[in-house]
Amino acid sequence: MTGGDKGRIDARAEFMRAYLILGVLALLVVGAFVGTKWERPSSSSSSSSSSEVVEVETVAASSASLEVPKLRTEGPKAEASKRKAPKPPSPPAAEKKKKKANKVAKSQQEEVAAKPQQKAVAPHLDFSQPQHVCPGSPTTKGIKTGGPRQNKEVIYRILDKLGDGEVPETTTDMKVIKGGNFGFNKIECPFLTRDCADVRTHTGKQAAAQMKQSGPKWNETAQNFLDLKPGSLGSCALIGNSENMLKYNWGESIDAHDTVIRHNTPVGKYAKHVGSKATIIWVKGRYKGGGSAKASLAYLLPKNVNELPKNFKKDGKPILIRGIGAKPLDKTKRLLYYLQGANLRRKHPTGGYSRPLNIIASRLCTRVDLYGFGSRNSSGKYFKKSAKVRPAHMMAFEHWTFRYMMSKGKLCVYGE
């Protein structure tokens, strides 16, 4: 082999070696291009490409142990971009975070479910409104049920005046009454307050005579009576004893009144129906029982002044008794029974019939709301259902009377 041939062989070998090296480099470049996300430099970076360094970085492939080259351009702008852009969580981390959030939400739901559910509280009822407004849910019975069968116009006229605190000037002349040719008198002092006990009033003179007192002695006695002015009791709730009280949760509404007047009847376990507040208690011996509330202001006795205890107090509270205005009211309610067609030897009004009328006529309340006045003779008392109303009473007519006065804006009736 000549020297020229040997030179050609060496040149060919060098060429082949160079060709192989270029081929390997080409494969590396192609592999890097496929596995690497390229960032195109901006125009400004192209002008300063001399300051940027192209770095070859190897990363481990997830499917094999081969090293795959990754090209990354670095420079001032690339570094800033890398600092601002938050790194997305890996799928396992995101899934873990989601499971944790679901667990917290479930725990919160279980905690809420474990707590005792509270009943919705009814909105506070405003009983400072005028009498013709009846807050809450008053009776829906109209005045067509239980109304008068005869003498309708006369009965209407008497009830209209009762709402204004007036009674017929006569309750015995039936010819005049049925003819409607009669006048009315203002009711004076249904209750014996300090003003009514003043010896200058007709009621005061009568009370002083009954107690056989006069002058300074009576003036001293009169100071034992409550000093109540018209409207001083504010909104009044008068509580009856009908078992219809148990059909409603009136407790909060009743106690929302300024003054609650009730019998000395049990409260205790019935409080959600009948309330617990007791400003004035109307004493009636047959209704005594455990759980009776104590009066915060006074006790009202259906007695005459000469039957008052010597200290004029009961359980340390002042006593209210009936004044002379209560008598014409008693006569008027019997007159209404008669005009309705009742035989007064067999039928007579309940004691509860005159009490709302006494309260209205006294003008001590700015409004009067009735609870627990039933319309059925078969009704019992809320604390003793077996204590039925006697057949001698016309409960449907009495309840109609109150509903009629309600239609005239004189009181509000709750329950039927």
C-alpha positions in Angstrom: 0.0 0.0 0.0 1.4 3.3 -1.0 1.6 6.4 1.1 -1.1 8.0 -1.0 -3.5 5.1 -0.5 -2.9 5.2 3.2 -3.6 8.9 3.3 -6.9 8.4 1.5 -8.0 5.6 3.9 -7.1 7.8 7.0 -9.1 10.7 5.5 -12.1 8.4 4.9 -11.9 7.1 8.5 -11.7 10.6 9.8 -14.7 11.5 7.7 -16.7 8.5 9.0 -15.8 9.4 12.6 -17.0 12.9 12.1 -20.1 11.7 10.4 -20.9 9.4 13.4 -20.3 12.2 15.9 -22.6 14.5 14.0 -25.2 11.8 13.9 -25.0 11.3 17.6 -25.3 15.0 18.3 -28.3 15.2 15.9 -30.0 12.4 17.9 -29.3 14.2 21.1 -30.7 17.5 19.8 -33.9 15.8 18.4 -34.4 14.0 21.8 -34.0 17.2 23.7 -36.4 19.0 21.4 -39.1 16.4 21.9 -38.8 16.2 25.7 -38.3 19.9 26.4 -40.7 22.9 26.4 -39.0 25.7 24.5 -39.4 29.3 25.4 -39.1 31.6 22.5 -37.0 34.6 23.5 -38.4 38.1 22.8 -36.9 40.4 20.3 -35.0 42.2 23.0 -33.5 38.9 24.2 -32.3 38.1 20.7 -30.3 41.3 20.7 -28.6 40.3 24.0 -28.3 36.6 23.3 -24.7 36.8 24.1 -25.6 37.3 27.7 -27.8 34.2 27.9 -26.4 30.8 28.4 -27.9 27.6 26.9 -27.7 24.9 29.5 -28.2 21.3 29.0 -30.0 19.6 31.9 -30.8 16.0 32.3 -34.0 14.8 34.0 -35.1 11.3 34.9 -37.7 9.8 32.6 -40.7 8.3 34.4 -40.9 5.3 32.2 -37.2 4.4 32.0 -33.9 5.1 33.7 -32.5 6.9 30.6 -31.5 10.5 31.0 -33.4 12.8 28.7 -31.8 16.1 28.0 -33.8 19.2 28.6 -32.8 22.6 27.2 -33.7 25.6 29.4 -33.0 29.2 28.5 -32.1 31.3 31.5 -31.7 35.0 31.8 -33.1 37.9 33.8 -36.6 37.7 32.3 -36.8 34.0 32.6 -35.8 34.1 36.3 -38.5 36.8 37.0 -41.2 34.7 35.2 -40.2 31.6 37.2 -40.6 33.5 40.5 -44.1 35.0 39.7 -45.7 31.9 38.2 -47.0 29.6 41.0 -46.0 26.0 40.5 -49.1 23.9 39.9 -49.6 21.1 42.5 -48.9 17.7 41.4 -52.0 15.5 40.8 -51.5 13.5 44.0 -51.2 16.7 46.1 -54.3 18.2 44.6 -56.2 15.0 45.2 -55.0 15.0 48.8 -56.1 18.6 49.3 -59.6 17.9 47.9 -60.0 14.9 50.2 -59.1 17.0 53.2 -61.6 19.7 52.2 -64.3 17.1 51.8 -63.5 15.7 55.2 -63.7 19.1 56.9 -67.1 19.8 55.2 -68.5 16.5 56.3 -67.3 17.1 59.8 -69.0 20.5 59.9 -72.3 19.0 58.6 -72.2 16.3 61.3 -71.6 19.0 63.9 -74.6 21.0 62.8 -76.8 17.9 62.6 -75.8 16.9 66.2 -77.0 20.2 67.6 -80.6 20.3 68.8 -82.8 22.1 66.3 -84.4 25.3 67.6 -87.9 26.1 66.8 -88.5 29.3 64.9 -89.5 32.1 67.2 -92.5 34.0 66.2 -91.9 37.7 65.6 -92.8 40.0 68.5 -96.3 41.2 68.3 -96.9 44.9 68.8 -99.8 45.4 71.2 -99.2 49.1 71.4 -101.3 49.5 68.3 -104.8 51.0 68.3 -107.7 48.7 69.5 -109.1 48.1 66.1 -105.9 46.4 65.1 -105.7 42.8 66.4 -102.1 41.5 66.1 -101.3 37.9 65.5 -104.2 35.4 64.8 -107.5 36.5 66.3 -110.7 34.5 65.9 -111.9 34.0 62.4 -115.5 33.5 63.4 -117.7 36.2 62.0 -120.8 37.8 63.6 -123.2 35.6 61.7 -122.7 32.7 64.1 -124.4 32.7 67.5 -126.0 36.1 67.0 -129.3 37.4 68.3 -132.5 35.7 67.1 -134.7 38.6 68.0 -134.5 42.3 69.1 -131.4 42.6 66.9 -131.4 46.3 66.5 -131.8 47.0 70.2 -129.0 44.5 71.1 -126.7 46.1 68.5 -127.5 49.6 70.0 -126.8 48.4 73.6 -123.5 46.8 72.6 -122.3 49.8 70.6 -122.8 52.0 73.8 -121.2 49.4 76.1 -118.0 49.7 74.0 -118.1 53.4 74.9 -118.6 52.7 78.6 -122.3 53.5 78.7 -125.4 51.4 79.8 -129.1 51.8 79.2 -130.8 54.3 81.6 -133.4 51.6 82.4 -133.1 47.8 82.4 -136.6 47.1 83.7 -139.1 48.8 81.4 -139.3 46.2 78.7 -141.8 48.2 76.7 -139.5 51.2 76.4 -136.4 49.0 75.8 -137.9 46.9 73.0 -139.3 50.1 71.4 -135.7 51.5 71.5 -136.9 54.7 73.1 -134.3 55.0 75.9 -131.2 56.9 76.7 -127.8 55.9 78.2 -125.8 56.7 81.3 -122.0 56.8 81.6 -120.6 54.0 83.7 -119.0 55.4 86.9 -116.1 53.5 88.6 -116.5 49.8 87.8 -113.5 49.4 90.2 -112.8 51.3 93.4 -109.5 53.1 92.6 -108.2 56.0 94.7 -109.9 58.6 92.5 -113.2 56.7 92.7 -112.9 56.5 96.5 -112.7 60.3 96.8 -115.6 61.3 99.0 -116.6 64.0 96.5 -117.7 61.3 94.0 -120.9 59.3 94.2 -118.9 56.1 94.4 -116.7 57.5 97.3 -119.7 58.6 99.3 -121.3 55.2 98.9 -118.1 53.3 99.9 -117.6 55.6 102.9 -121.2 54.9 104.0 -120.8 51.2 103.7 -117.7 51.3 105.9 -119.3 53.7 108.3 -116.6 56.3 107.9 -116.4 59.9 107.0 -114.2 62.9 106.9 -110.4 62.5 107.7 -110.9 58.9 108.6 -112.2 58.0 105.1 -109.6 60.1 103.4 -107.0 58.0 105.2 -108.7 54.8 104.2 -108.9 55.9 100.6 -105.1 56.0 100.3 -105.2 52.1 100.5 -106.7 51.9 97.0 -104.6 51.8 93.9 -103.9 55.2 92.3 -104.9 54.2 88.7 -105.6 56.8 86.0 -107.3 56.1 82.6 -104.9 54.2 80.4 -102.4 53.6 83.2 -102.5 49.8 82.7 -101.5 50.1 79.0 -102.3 47.1 76.8 -104.3 44.5 78.8 -104.7 40.7 78.2 -107.7 39.3 80.0 -107.3 35.5 80.4 -110.3 33.2 80.6 -110.3 29.5 81.5 -111.7 27.8 78.5 -109.9 24.6 77.3 -109.4 26.2 73.9 -106.4 27.8 75.5 -104.6 24.5 75.0 -105.0 24.6 71.2 -102.6 27.6 70.9 -99.2 28.6 72.1 -100.3 32.0 73.2 -97.9 32.3 76.1 -95.4 34.8 74.5 -98.2 36.9 73.1 -100.0 37.1 76.4 -96.9 38.0 78.3 -96.1 40.7 75.7 -98.9 42.9 77.1 -98.3 45.6 79.7 -100.9 44.1 82.0 -102.1 40.5 82.3 -105.3 39.9 84.2 -106.1 36.3 85.0 -107.9 34.1 87.5 -106.0 32.4 90.3 -105.7 29.4 88.0 -102.7 27.1 87.5 -99.9 28.4 85.2 -96.8 26.2 85.6 -96.9 23.5 82.9 -99.5 25.5 80.9 -97.2 28.5 80.5 -96.6 28.1 76.8 -100.4 28.2 76.3 -101.5 30.7 78.9 -98.3 32.7 79.6 -96.8 33.2 83.1 -97.1 36.9 83.6 -99.7 37.9 86.2 -100.2 41.6 86.9 -103.7 41.4 88.4 -105.3 38.2 89.6 -109.1 38.0 89.8 -109.7 35.9 92.9 -112.3 33.2 92.8 -112.1 30.5 95.5 -113.3 27.6 93.4 -110.3 28.1 90.9 -107.6 27.8 93.5 -105.0 25.2 92.7 -101.3 24.5 92.5 -99.2 26.5 90.2 -101.2 29.7 90.5 -99.2 32.8 89.7 -98.8 35.6 92.2 -100.0 39.1 91.3 -97.3 41.6 90.8 -99.6 44.7 91.1 -103.0 43.8 92.8 -105.6 41.3 93.5 -109.2 41.9 92.3 -112.0 40.7 94.6 -115.6 40.5 93.4 -116.7 41.7 96.8 -118.1 44.8 98.4 -116.0 47.4 100.3 -117.3 46.3 103.7 -115.8 42.8 103.0 -112.3 44.1 102.6 -109.6 42.7 105.0 -108.5 45.2 107.7 -105.1 45.8 106.1 -106.6 46.2 102.6 -104.0 43.8 101.2 -103.7 40.2 100.0 -100.3 38.6 99.9 -98.8 42.0 100.5 -100.5 43.5 97.4 -103.3 46.1 97.2 -106.8 45.0 96.5 -109.2 46.2 93.8 -112.9 45.7 94.4 -116.0 46.4 92.4 -117.3 50.0 92.4 -120.9 51.0 91.9 -120.4 50.9 88.1 -120.3 47.1 88.2 -123.9 46.9 89.2 -125.5 48.5 86.1 -123.2 46.3 84.0 -124.5 43.2 85.8 -128.1 44.3 85.1 -127.2 45.1 81.4 -125.8 41.6 80.7 -129.0 40.1 82.1 -131.0 42.4 79.9 -129.0 41.2 76.9 -129.9 37.6 77.8 -133.6 38.5 78.1 -133.6 40.3 74.7 -132.0 37.2 73.2 -135.0 35.2 74.4 -133.6 33.5 77.5 -135.8 32.6 80.4 -133.9 34.4 83.2 -135.2 31.8 85.8 -133.3 29.1 83.9 -130.6 31.0 82.1 -128.2 33.5 83.5 -124.9 35.0 82.3 -121.5 33.7 83.4 -119.3 35.7 85.7 -116.8 35.9 82.8 -119.4 37.7 80.7 -119.2 40.9 82.7 -115.4 41.0 83.4 -114.3 42.2 79.9 -117.2 44.7 80.0 -116.0 46.0 83.4 -112.4 46.3 82.1 -113.5 48.2 79.0 -115.8 50.5 81.0 -113.0 51.3 83.5 -110.9 52.9 80.7 -107.8 51.8 82.7 -106.5 49.9 79.6 -105.5 51.4 76.3 -106.6 48.1 74.7 -108.3 44.9 75.8 -107.4 41.5 74.3 -109.4 38.4 75.3 -107.9 34.9 75.5 -109.6 31.7 76.6 -113.3 32.7 76.3 -115.1 29.7 74.8 -118.2 29.6 72.6 -119.3 26.0 73.5 -121.3 24.8 76.5 -119.5 21.5 76.3 -116.2 23.2 76.8 -114.2 22.4 80.0 -111.5 24.4 81.7 -108.0 24.2 80.4 -106.8 22.8 83.8 -109.8 20.6 84.3 -111.6 19.4 81.2 -114.2 17.6 83.2 -115.4 21.0 84.6 -117.9 21.6 81.8 -119.8 24.9 81.4 -123.3 24.5 82.8 -126.3 24.4 80.5 -127.7 27.5 82.2 -125.3 29.7 80.3 -125.6 30.7 76.6 -121.9 30.5 75.6 -122.5 31.0 71.9 -124.3 34.2 72.5 -121.8 35.5 75.0 -118.9 34.8 72.6 -120.8 36.4 69.7 -121.2 39.6 71.9 -117.4 39.9 72.2 -117.0 39.2 68.4 -119.5 41.9 67.7 -117.6 44.4 69.8 -114.5 43.3 68.1 -116.1 44.1 64.7 -116.6 47.6 66.1 -113.0 48.0 67.2 -113.7 47.8 70.9 -111.7 44.7 71.8 -109.9 41.7 70.2 -110.9 38.1 70.7 -108.4 35.2 70.4 -109.8 31.7 70.3 -113.2 30.2 69.8 
